[in-house]
C-alpha cells in the first residue's frame, strides 16, 4: 500500500508543474492592460510604468514566471492590483465558505445518490426506477442558477422556511474563526444558535448545487449495480439461498461503488469551479464571487491564485479517490 501511495504522489509533480504553467499563461493572454486599469483612468504613463515596475510586470514573461514559482514555494500567491492585498490572504478568507458549500452539496449527493442508485437497480423497470430516472433527467438538465432562483422563490419568499441568502444574519455574531466552516466553528464554540442558523443558510445553495451530481451518481450507481448483479459470484450467492439484503449490502454495493468513485471525484472539482453562479444568486461570500470581481477588473494575480487553488484541490481530490480505489479493491494497488 505504501508503494502505491508513493507512486501516486510522484505522479502529482508533473501535473502541478503543468498546472502552474497553464494558469500563468492563461492569465497573461487576458485582453487589456491590468496595470493601466489598476492605476485608474487619470493615471499618466509614468505612473502606469512605475506601478508595473512595483509589481514586476515590466520584466520578461519567463522572469515573471520564475518569480511567481519562487513565491509559491514560500506560500506567496502575489498581490492583487485592485485591492493591494496579498492574494493568499484573500483566498484564505474566501476559500472556507466555498469548501463548506461544496462539501455540503457533495454530502447530500453521495448520501442520497448511492442508496437511490441501489434501490433503482433492485427495482429495475418498476415505478421507483421510472420515477427516479425522470427526476434525474430533470435535475441534470436544469441550470443551477435557475434552480437556485426557484428554491428562493418557493422556500424563502413563499413559504418563508429558509433565508434568502448569505451565511449568517447580520444580527448573529459569528463564532471564532478556527476552520472557517461556520457549522464546525459553531460546534467548537458551543454556539448552537449560530450552528442552526448557519445550517439554515447553507441548505438552499447546497441543495441547488447537489441535484446535478446526485442525479449523475444515482445513474452511475444504478448501472454499476445492475452489472455487478449479473456476475457469477452474485448468482452463486443467490443459488445458495443467501438473503437478498445481505447479497446487496455485502457483495454488490462494495463492488458497484468503485465506478461511482470516479464520478464523485470529478464532480468535486467541477463544483469548485462552478460555484460562481450559485454564490452570486445566494450572495455566498466564496471564491466564486472573488474570482468574478478579479476577472471583471482584469486583476490577473487573483485569477491565477483562484484557478491554481481550485486545480490543486481537484488534483488532490482525485488522489484521494485513487487511494480509496486501493482500499476497496486491493488489485488496483498493483496496477
C-alpha positions as CSV (number, residue, x, y, z in Angstrom):
1,X,0.0,0.0,0.0
2,X,2.9,2.4,0.8
3,X,4.4,1.8,-2.6
4,X,1.0,2.5,-4.2
5,X,0.7,5.8,-2.3
6,X,4.3,6.9,-3.2
7,X,3.7,6.2,-6.9
8,X,0.5,8.4,-6.9
9,X,2.3,11.2,-5.1
10,X,5.2,11.2,-7.6
11,X,2.7,11.5,-10.4
12,X,1.4,14.7,-8.9
13,X,4.7,16.6,-9.5
14,X,4.4,17.0,-13.3
15,X,0.7,17.7,-13.0
16,X,1.3,20.5,-10.6
17,X,4.1,22.0,-12.6
18,X,2.0,21.9,-15.8
19,X,-0.9,23.4,-13.9
20,X,1.2,26.4,-12.8
21,X,2.4,27.0,-16.4
22,X,-1.1,26.8,-17.9
23,X,-2.6,29.1,-15.3
24,X,0.2,31.6,-15.7
25,X,-0.1,31.6,-19.5
26,X,-3.9,32.0,-19.5
27,X,-3.7,35.0,-17.2
28,X,-1.1,36.6,-19.5
29,X,-3.4,36.1,-22.5
30,X,-6.3,38.0,-21.0
31,X,-7.1,41.1,-23.1
32,X,-6.5,44.6,-21.8
33,X,-3.9,46.1,-19.6
34,X,-4.4,45.3,-15.9
35,X,-1.8,47.7,-14.8
36,X,-3.5,50.7,-16.5
37,X,-6.8,49.5,-15.1
38,X,-5.5,49.4,-11.6
39,X,-3.8,52.8,-11.9
40,X,-7.0,54.4,-12.8
41,X,-8.3,56.4,-15.8
42,X,-6.5,59.5,-14.9
43,X,-3.1,58.0,-14.4
44,X,-0.2,59.1,-16.5
45,X,2.2,56.9,-18.5
46,X,4.9,57.5,-15.8
47,X,2.5,56.3,-13.0
48,X,1.5,53.3,-15.0
49,X,5.1,52.4,-15.7
50,X,6.0,52.9,-12.0
51,X,3.2,50.5,-11.0
52,X,4.4,47.9,-13.5
53,X,7.9,48.1,-12.0
54,X,6.5,47.8,-8.5
55,X,4.7,44.6,-9.3
56,X,7.5,43.2,-11.6
57,X,5.3,43.3,-14.7
58,X,7.9,45.1,-16.7
59,X,10.2,42.1,-16.8
60,X,10.2,39.3,-19.4
61,X,7.5,36.6,-19.1
62,X,9.9,33.8,-18.1
63,X,11.3,36.0,-15.3
64,X,7.8,36.8,-14.1
65,X,7.0,33.0,-14.1
66,X,10.2,32.2,-12.2
67,X,9.4,34.9,-9.6
68,X,5.9,33.5,-9.3
69,X,7.0,29.9,-8.8
70,X,9.6,31.1,-6.2
71,X,6.8,32.9,-4.4
72,X,4.6,29.8,-4.5
73,X,7.2,27.8,-2.7
74,X,7.0,30.3,0.1
75,X,3.2,30.5,0.1
76,X,3.1,33.8,-1.8
77,X,0.4,34.0,-4.5
78,X,1.2,37.6,-5.4
79,X,-0.6,40.8,-4.7
80,X,-3.9,42.0,-6.1
81,X,-3.6,45.1,-8.3
82,X,-7.1,46.1,-7.3
83,X,-7.2,45.6,-3.6
84,X,-3.4,45.8,-3.0
85,X,-3.8,42.9,-0.6
86,X,-1.9,39.6,-0.7
87,X,-3.9,37.1,-2.8
88,X,-3.1,34.3,-0.3
89,X,-4.8,36.3,2.4
90,X,-7.9,36.9,0.3
91,X,-8.1,33.2,-0.7
92,X,-7.7,32.2,2.9
93,X,-10.7,34.4,3.8
94,X,-13.0,33.2,0.9
95,X,-12.0,29.6,0.5
96,X,-13.7,28.1,3.6
97,X,-17.1,29.4,2.5
98,X,-16.7,27.7,-0.9
99,X,-15.4,24.5,0.6
100,X,-18.2,24.4,3.1
101,X,-20.8,24.8,0.3
102,X,-19.1,22.2,-1.9
103,X,-18.7,19.6,0.9
104,X,-22.4,20.1,1.9
105,X,-23.5,19.6,-1.7
106,X,-21.4,16.5,-2.2
107,X,-22.6,15.1,1.1
108,X,-26.2,15.4,0.0
109,X,-25.4,14.0,-3.4
110,X,-23.5,10.9,-2.1
111,X,-25.8,10.2,0.9
112,X,-28.9,10.2,-1.3
113,X,-27.5,9.2,-4.7
114,X,-25.8,5.9,-3.8
115,X,-28.7,4.4,-1.9
116,X,-31.1,5.6,-4.5
117,X,-28.9,4.0,-7.2
118,X,-29.1,0.7,-5.3
119,X,-32.8,0.9,-4.9
120,X,-33.5,1.7,-8.6
121,X,-31.3,-1.2,-9.6
122,X,-33.1,-3.6,-7.4
123,X,-36.5,-2.3,-8.5
124,X,-35.4,-2.0,-12.2
125,X,-38.1,-1.4,-14.7
126,X,-40.7,-0.7,-12.0
127,X,-42.3,2.5,-10.8
128,X,-39.5,3.6,-8.4
129,X,-37.0,3.2,-11.2
130,X,-39.0,5.2,-13.7
131,X,-39.8,7.9,-11.2
132,X,-36.1,8.3,-10.2
133,X,-35.0,8.3,-13.9
134,X,-37.4,11.1,-14.7
135,X,-36.2,13.1,-11.7
136,X,-32.6,12.5,-12.6
137,X,-33.0,13.8,-16.1
138,X,-34.8,16.9,-14.8
139,X,-32.1,17.6,-12.3
140,X,-29.2,17.2,-14.8
141,X,-30.9,19.4,-17.4
142,X,-31.9,22.3,-15.1
143,X,-29.2,25.0,-14.7
144,X,-28.0,25.5,-11.1
145,X,-28.6,29.2,-11.0
146,X,-32.2,28.8,-12.3
147,X,-32.8,26.0,-9.7
148,X,-31.4,28.3,-7.0
149,X,-33.9,31.1,-8.0
150,X,-36.8,28.6,-7.9
151,X,-35.7,27.4,-4.4
152,X,-35.5,31.0,-3.2
153,X,-39.0,31.8,-4.6
154,X,-40.5,28.7,-3.1
155,X,-38.8,28.2,0.3
156,X,-37.6,31.7,1.1
157,X,-40.2,34.1,-0.3
158,X,-43.4,32.0,-0.5
159,X,-43.1,29.5,2.4
160,X,-40.6,31.6,4.4
161,X,-39.0,28.5,5.8
162,X,-35.4,29.3,4.9
163,X,-33.3,32.5,4.5
164,X,-32.8,34.1,1.0
165,X,-29.0,34.2,1.0
166,X,-25.8,34.9,2.9
167,X,-24.0,32.7,5.5
168,X,-25.4,34.3,8.7
169,X,-27.9,37.0,9.6
170,X,-26.3,40.4,10.4
171,X,-27.6,40.3,14.0
172,X,-25.9,36.9,14.7
173,X,-22.3,37.1,15.9
174,X,-20.2,34.6,14.0
175,X,-18.2,32.1,16.0
176,X,-14.4,32.5,16.5
177,X,-12.5,31.5,13.3
178,X,-11.0,28.1,13.6
179,X,-11.7,26.2,10.4
180,X,-13.6,28.9,8.5
181,X,-16.6,26.5,8.3
182,X,-19.4,28.2,10.2
183,X,-21.1,25.0,11.1
184,X,-18.0,23.4,12.5
185,X,-16.7,26.6,14.3
186,X,-20.2,27.0,15.9
187,X,-20.0,23.4,17.3
188,X,-16.5,24.0,18.6
189,X,-17.6,27.2,20.3
190,X,-20.8,25.5,21.6
191,X,-22.9,28.2,19.9
192,X,-26.0,26.2,19.0
193,X,-27.9,29.3,17.7
194,X,-25.1,30.1,15.2
195,X,-24.9,26.4,14.2
196,X,-28.6,26.1,13.4
197,X,-28.7,29.5,11.7
198,X,-25.6,28.6,9.5
199,X,-27.3,25.3,8.6
200,X,-30.5,27.1,7.5
201,X,-28.4,29.5,5.3
202,X,-26.4,26.6,3.9
203,X,-29.4,24.5,3.0
204,X,-30.7,26.2,-0.2
205,X,-27.4,26.7,-2.0
206,X,-26.2,23.2,-1.1
207,X,-29.4,21.7,-2.5
208,X,-29.1,23.8,-5.6
209,X,-25.6,22.5,-6.2
210,X,-26.2,18.9,-5.2
211,X,-29.0,17.9,-7.6
212,X,-26.9,17.6,-10.7
213,X,-24.1,15.4,-9.1
214,X,-26.9,13.5,-7.2
215,X,-28.6,12.5,-10.4
216,X,-25.3,11.5,-12.1
217,X,-24.1,9.5,-9.0
218,X,-27.5,7.8,-8.9
219,X,-27.5,6.8,-12.6
220,X,-23.8,5.6,-12.4
221,X,-24.6,3.6,-9.2
222,X,-27.6,2.1,-10.8
223,X,-25.7,1.0,-13.9
224,X,-22.8,-0.4,-11.9
225,X,-25.2,-2.3,-9.6
226,X,-27.1,-3.9,-12.5
227,X,-23.7,-5.0,-14.0
228,X,-22.5,-6.4,-10.7
229,X,-25.8,-8.3,-10.0
230,X,-25.2,-10.2,-13.2
231,X,-21.8,-11.5,-12.1
232,X,-21.3,-15.2,-11.4
233,X,-20.5,-14.8,-7.7
234,X,-23.8,-12.9,-7.1
235,X,-25.7,-15.6,-9.0
236,X,-23.9,-18.3,-6.8
237,X,-24.9,-16.4,-3.6
238,X,-28.5,-16.4,-4.7
239,X,-28.4,-20.1,-5.6
240,X,-27.1,-20.8,-2.1
241,X,-30.1,-19.1,-0.7
242,X,-28.5,-16.0,0.9
243,X,-30.9,-13.2,1.8
244,X,-31.4,-10.6,-0.9
245,X,-30.5,-7.8,1.6
246,X,-27.2,-9.4,2.5
247,X,-26.3,-10.0,-1.1
248,X,-26.9,-6.3,-1.9
249,X,-25.1,-4.8,1.1
250,X,-22.2,-7.2,1.4
251,X,-21.4,-8.3,-2.2
252,X,-23.0,-5.9,-4.6
253,X,-22.7,-2.5,-3.1
254,X,-19.0,-2.5,-2.4
255,X,-18.1,-3.6,-5.9
256,X,-20.6,-1.3,-7.6
257,X,-19.4,1.8,-5.7
258,X,-15.9,1.6,-7.3
259,X,-17.0,3.0,-10.6
260,X,-19.1,5.7,-8.8
261,X,-16.0,7.0,-7.0
262,X,-14.6,8.4,-10.3
263,X,-17.8,10.5,-10.8
264,X,-17.6,11.7,-7.2
265,X,-14.0,12.9,-7.6
266,X,-14.7,14.6,-10.9
267,X,-17.8,16.4,-9.6
268,X,-15.9,17.7,-6.6
269,X,-13.6,19.6,-8.9
270,X,-16.5,20.7,-11.2
271,X,-18.4,22.0,-8.2
272,X,-15.4,24.0,-7.0
273,X,-15.1,25.6,-10.4
274,X,-18.8,26.0,-10.9
275,X,-19.8,27.9,-7.7
276,X,-19.8,31.3,-9.3
277,X,-23.5,31.5,-10.3
278,X,-24.8,29.8,-7.2
279,X,-22.7,32.1,-5.0
280,X,-23.9,35.1,-6.9
281,X,-27.6,34.0,-6.6
282,X,-27.4,33.3,-2.9
283,X,-24.9,36.1,-2.1
284,X,-22.5,33.5,-0.8
285,X,-19.0,35.1,0.0
286,X,-16.8,32.5,-1.6
287,X,-14.1,32.1,-4.2
288,X,-16.7,32.4,-7.0
289,X,-17.6,36.0,-6.2
290,X,-13.9,36.8,-5.6
291,X,-12.8,35.4,-8.9
292,X,-15.6,37.1,-10.8
293,X,-14.6,40.5,-9.5
294,X,-11.0,39.8,-10.4
295,X,-11.9,38.8,-13.9
296,X,-14.1,41.8,-14.5
297,X,-11.3,44.1,-13.3
298,X,-8.6,42.2,-15.2
299,X,-6.7,41.6,-12.0
300,X,-4.6,38.6,-13.1
301,X,-2.9,37.6,-9.8
302,X,-6.2,36.7,-8.0
303,X,-7.3,34.9,-11.2
304,X,-4.2,32.8,-11.2
305,X,-4.4,32.2,-7.5
306,X,-8.0,31.0,-7.5
307,X,-7.5,28.8,-10.6
308,X,-4.4,27.3,-9.1
309,X,-6.1,26.6,-5.7
310,X,-9.1,25.0,-7.4
311,X,-6.8,23.0,-9.7
312,X,-4.7,21.7,-6.7
313,X,-7.9,20.8,-4.8
314,X,-9.1,18.9,-7.9
315,X,-5.8,17.1,-8.2
316,X,-5.8,16.1,-4.5
317,X,-9.4,15.0,-4.7
318,X,-8.5,12.6,-7.4
319,X,-5.6,11.4,-5.4
320,X,-8.0,10.6,-2.5
321,X,-10.2,8.7,-5.0
322,X,-7.2,6.7,-6.2
323,X,-6.3,5.8,-2.7
324,X,-9.9,4.8,-2.0
325,X,-9.8,2.5,-5.1
326,X,-6.8,0.8,-3.4
327,X,-8.7,0.3,-0.2
328,X,-11.9,-1.0,-1.8
329,X,-10.2,-3.1,-4.5
330,X,-6.7,-4.5,-3.5
331,X,-5.9,-5.5,-7.1
332,X,-5.7,-1.7,-8.0
333,X,-2.6,-1.3,-5.7
334,X,-0.5,-3.4,-8.1
335,X,-1.7,-1.9,-11.4
